[in-house]
Amino acid sequence: MKILLTGASGFIGSHLAQVLTAEGHQVTPVSRRNGQDMQTLLTPEAWLPLLQSVDAVINSVGIIAETRGQTFEKLHHHAPAALFRACEQVGIRRVVQISALGADAQAFTPYQLSKYTADEVLRRLPLEGVVLRPSLVYGQGGASMALFQRLANLPLIPLVGDGQYLVQPVHISDVVATVLQCLHTLPAQRTLDVVGAQPLTFVEWLQQLRRAAGKRPAPTLAIPFAAVMASAHFGRLAMPLLHPDNLRMLQRGNVADVAPLAAFLGRMPLSVEEGLCCI
């Protein structure tokens, strides 16, 4: 199968490209590293030359914070929407959109809203489009994973607030497996939350990372949310993951029912303990 893969040089995209190629698929990568800037592919016509003989499309492009050269609206909304409409024009029906958990009617940050808007475009088109909404994705090469590991390895772990907000980390291999299942089964149009086996608090997640590194649990220091937000306005310049919007999303929680994903895969996704053993 010839597959156009956007965001091919990113964390999720690079893992997808590796597995798809190993399975014998022909991958057409789209990323700045491969010579295409999605911020210039804002109309269906701009996508048409890239879609020749393509059987399926996977959109895995995503940024966690904006820069002067990259915006949520262009990368998450306008470029994917143009791609989906181009797929309709040329008759490509298999489209997998990798969105984000929280990109729904209750979305409240520009990141979530831009993802949700593109999701809605795909849902309205007469395609066999699947919207996948992963939670916190972890694995080798993930930027957020590296940040959390650095926090977990400190002798005193600083927490945003009390650290009791819930996360449901999903291993990158389960995200890849879900995408492959979408390609193999050609499901009807649907939205699927891609989450780990069970929720846990943020502080439990960090302590799990310590255990995986062979360390004992560490004491924690709760920092008031308001104080963290005040410093985040400056810290985001050095570390985009610390953008205030990302901290708000973290505090809100990032969990969903795992049963639909387990039914789709025919198995439970990896537990955190199992997933960390793979890293």
Secondary structure, DSSP 8 states (H G I E B T S, - for coil): -EEEEETTTSHHHHHHHHHHHHTT-EEEEESGGGT--GGG--SHHHHGGGGTT--EEEE----SS--SS--HIIIIIIHHHHHHHHHHHHT--EEEEE--TT-STT--SHHHHHHHHHHHHHHHSSSEEEEEEE-SEESTT-HHHHHHHHHHTSSSEEEETTS-SEE--EEHHHHHHHHHHHHHH---SEEEEE--SS-EEHHHHHHHHHHHTT-----EEEE-HHHHHHHHHHHHHH-GGG-HHHHHHHHH-B---SHHHHHHHTS----HHHHHHT-
